[in-house]
């Protein structure tokens, strides 16, 4: 970790740690089973990058609860973003739709942080090009507010009121080597995966 990243990490304070993240994912899994009356037609689609890991973890928890395999995939929204021209070019992630597809199924989109709502709008557009689900729901680890579009999550790990001068940074073991959610001040030159 370079000195800039170390300074940034020390200025940020953890709001969720590994055990907290595991606990909220267990709660969300139980809420999905309750609302879907057993999760028989549930398909989880994670939004890259960290949403995919969260979807995989949720699928594992749902499988423990329901004792059946839960289809889990990923949904790349890169080409559907309305801010594509304002960001540097980046590699496309992969869309992976599990087995029987999404037609007539309950699709639960999974993302790490819900902020403006624009990522989810892009995900809905991408989903529309793939198939016609029976219903679409949204599960997020953190809802930090500041919506620009009329979008809300059905399942929220933690509501975290923030100011626009703050950042929320999610780190997951699969990508970052540890599980934590950090709240910090927005740096002058913003880098890394922050919301």
Secondary structure, DSSP 8 states (H G I E B T S, - for coil): --HHHHHHHHHSEEEEEHHHHHHHHHHHHHHHHHHTTS-TTEEEEE-TTHHHHHHHHHHHHHHHHHSS--EEEE---GGG-TTGGGS--------B--TT-STTSEEEEEEEEESSSHHHHHHHHHHHHH---SEEEEEEEEE----SSS---SEEEEE----TTEEEEEE-HHHHSS-EEEEEE--SS--SSB-
